[in-house]
Amino acid sequence: MKILITNDDSFEAKGLEVLADAVKDLGEVYIVAPAHPKSACSHSLTITKPLRFKKIDKNFYKLDDGTPSDCVYLSFPEFFNGEKPDLVLSGINHGANLGEDVTYSGTAGGAMEGALHSIPSIAFSQVLKSYDNPPSEVNWDNARKAVRKIVKKVINKEIEIPHRHILNVNIPNTHKIKGAKFTRLGYRLYGNDAHKHTDPRGESYYWIGLHPLAFREEKETDFDAIKNGYVSITPIKLDMTGYEALEQIKNKEFDIE
C-alpha cells in the first residue's frame, strides 16, 4: 500500500503532521506538500512557471511553489516511476470545508486530482469553530483517531469510493466526537468580506477576509453533522452536470444561425 499525502496549508502545517502520523503504519507514506500556504486555490495546476521539489526528510518533499494538485500530479513521475499510489489523502486542513466551500478548497482540489487518475482519494478538514472547546484549542487527537478509522475502512473496502468521486471529511472541534455520519453538502450562506485599504504609496488594494461559518439549518447535511458533534463524510463526484436541470431543458432544442 502506497499512500500519497498533500495539503494546502504548506509543508509546515500541524494538520499535515497529524495526518501523516495517523496513517504512518498503514503503508509506505509519501508526503508532497506546497512550500507556501495555498488556501482557496481550488483544483488549480501551475502551467506558467517551473516547479521544483525540495527534500525535507525521507519520503517528504515540498514543491516550490506548487498547489496541492501540482503536488499530486507531479509526484507520479518523480516518486512512483510513472505509476500511481494506492491512496491519496489531502489535509488535514486548518478550517472547515463545508457546503459549497469545496469549490474553493485546495484541500478538496488535491483529492480531486487523485480521483481524476482513478485513485481512491479523501480530503480531511478540521473545523476550527468550537462547540465545547476553548476557541483557541483544537483537539488534534480526535482528528488523528477519525482519520485513522476512516482510512482503514477505505483500505479494507468497508467504505467504497466510486470512480471519480472523493470523500470530503470534516471533523468537529469538540471534546468528544459522537460518531460519523454520511452526509450531503449543505447550503453555505455567503456575504462579501472585502477590505479596501491604501498602501504607503497611495495606491488602493483589497484584502479578502473570512466569512463566518453560516448555513441553512437543514437535516442530513455536513453542517448539521458538525453542529451536533459528528464527523461528516460526504461523497463528492467530479461530474458536475446538473442532471435535474438537464431533464427539464434537454428537449427544448433550438437553432443558432
N, C-alpha and C positions, 0 to 999 in steps of 0.2 A: 504494500500500500504506500503510494507516494502522495503526499499532501502538500499542496502549494498554498501559502498564506500571503495575503496582501492586506492593505488598508488604505484609508485616505487621510489619516491623521499624522502620517510620517513614520519613519522607522524608529523614532524615539518614543512613540506613544505607549502609554501604560496598557491600553486595551490590546494592542498588538502582542505585548509581552504576556498578558493573561491568556489570550487565545492560543498562542504557541505552547504555553505551559500546560494548558488543558488537554492538548492532543499529542504531546511530545512522545508518548509511548504507543500511539495507535498506528504509527507508520514512520516512514522516512520523511521528515518535515523540511521543507524549503521555505524560507521567508524572503520575499522580494517586495519591498515597500518603497513608496515615494520618499525622496530626500527631504521634501518640504510638505507641509500640510496642503491637501488638495480637496478640502471640503467643498461640496456642491459642484464638483467638476463633472458629475453625471458619468455617462459611458463614453467619455471622450478619449481619442487617441491623439498623440502628438505627431504631426506629419510635417511640421515646418522647421524642425531643428533636430540635430543629432542627439541621441541619448546614450549615456554611459553608465555601466554598472560599477559600483564601488563596494568592495567586500568589507563587511563589518565583522563577521565571525564565520565559523563553519556553517555552510548552507544558509547564510544570512547576508543579503545584499540590499543596498539602497540603489534606486535608479534616479540619477541626477539629469534632468528634472522632469520625471515622468508622472503620469497619472496611474491610478490603480489598474485601469485597462491596459495601459502600456506595460505595466509590471507583469501581468498575466500573459499578454501576447508575446512579449519578448523572452519570457522565461522558457518557452518551448525550445527554441533553437539553442539558447545559451546553457540551460541546465538539464534538459531532458533529451538532448540529441535529436531534436525534431519530433520526439514522441510527446505524449501528454501525461500529466499527473492523473491520478485516480480521483482526486477530490480537490476542489478549490474552495477555500474559506476566506472570507473578507471581513475585516473588523479587528477587534470589537470597536465599533465606532463610539466616540465620546459624544453621546447625544442620541436622541430618538430618530428613527427613520420610519415614520408612521404615515398612513394615508398617501396622498399624492406627493409627499416629500421624497418618495422613492425615485421620482423622475429627476430630481436634483442630485440625488445621493451618489457620491463617488464610491461609497461602500457597496451599494447595490450595483453600481457600474462594474466594479471588479468582479463580482459574482456573475453578472450578465455576460462578461467576456468569456468566462469559463463555460457558461451554458451554450454560447454560440458554437463552441468547439465540442459539444456533446459530453461535457464533463459535469457530473453532479456538483452543484455549487450552492453555497449558503452564505448569506450576508447576515452578520451579527451586529446589533447596536445595543448600547447600554443607555437607557433613559436616565437623564440627569435630574429631572424634576422629581422630588422625593415626596412620598406619601406618608412615611413614618420615620425617615432618617433625617438627621440634620442636613440642610441644603448643601453644605459643602462636602458631604461624605458620599462615597459610592461603595456599595458592598461588592467589591470585585470577586470575593469568594463565591457569592451567589452566581455571578456571571460565569465563573470558571466551571462550576458544577453544571449549570444549564447547558453550556457549550458542549461539555464532555458527554452528557446524556444524549443530546440531540445528534451529535456526530456519530456516536456509537450506534444509534438506531438507524442512521442512514447507511453506515458501513455494513451493518448486519441485515439490511434490506427490510427492516421493520417499518421504515418510512421510505417510500419510493418517490424519487423526484422525477417527474415526467420529462420527456425530451424537450429541450429548450424552455425549461422552467428553472426558477431558482426558489429557494426558501428564504423569505425575509423574516428574520427573527429579531424581536425586540424584548429586552429584559428589563423588568421593572426595578426601580431603586427602592427596595423595601427590606426590612429586617428579615422577613421570612416569605419566600415565594410559595404561593398556594398550589402551583402546578403549572401546566402548559395547556394552551388552547389553540386549536386550529381556527384561524380567523380569515375574514376578508378585509381588504383595505377600507379604512374609514374615510369620512369626508372631512378633510382638513379645512379650517377656516383661515383665510389669508387676508392680510392687510398690506400696507406699504410702509416699510421701516427704513426709508431712505433719508440719510442725514447729509445735508448740504453744508459745506464749510468753505473757508477761504484759506489758501496756503500763504506762506510768508511773502510770496511774490504777487499776491493779489489775485491769483487765479482760483476759480471755483472748482471744487471737486465734490464727488459724492462718496459716501461710505455706507454700504448696505448693512443694516443691523440684523438682529434676530427677532423673529416673530414669537409671541407667546404660543405655547402649545395648546391651541384652541381647536375644537372639533365638534361636530354634531353628536348629540347623545343618541347613539344607535347601538342596539344589541348585536353581538356576534362580530364586532369589528376589532381590529387591532387596538384602537384607542380604548375600547371598553374593557378588553382583557387587561391592559396595562393599568388602567384606573383601579381595577379590582384586585391587583396583585398577582396577575398571572403572566407568564411568558406568552407572547403572541407569536405564532408561526403561520405565516401567510404565503401560500404558493403564488408565485407571480410568473406569468408566461410572457415571453418576448413577442409573441404575435399580438400586436396592439390593435388589430382590426375590431371595429365596433360592430359586432355581428347583429345586435338587435337593431341598430340604425340601418345596417345594410339590408336587412329583411324588409324594412319599411320603404326603402327608396330604390331597391335594385331593379324594379320593373318600370321605373319612371325614366326610361331611356329618352335621349333627345339628341338631335343633330347639332353639330357645330360647323358652321360654314364660314 
